Amino acid sequence: MAQRQDSDTESRRILERVARETDPAATSLAARTAKAVRDHVAAADADRSDPIEVWGTRIGRIIGLLLALGLMVWLVLFLARGS
């Protein structure tokens, strides 16, 4: 019986999330994406009781973002040079 209640709860949570994301009166896709990126880089999902984990996650994600941007710039410059 507990399995069914867990399944029902999970199903309702998923349906509510889909309804929020597809609601035309809700925030735009760009605003939701910007918020998701901001929360990801700010380590909103990290355990707040452990400051080392929070700051380590933030630093790691910022370094990864800078590395990805640097690689994209390098690729554009490499392709623009023609070789």
Secondary structure, DSSP 8 states (H G I E B T S, - for coil): -HHHHHHHHHHHHHHHHHHHHH-TTS--HHHHHHHHHHHHHTTTTS-TT-HHHHHHHHHHHHHHHHHHHHHHHHHHHHHHHT-
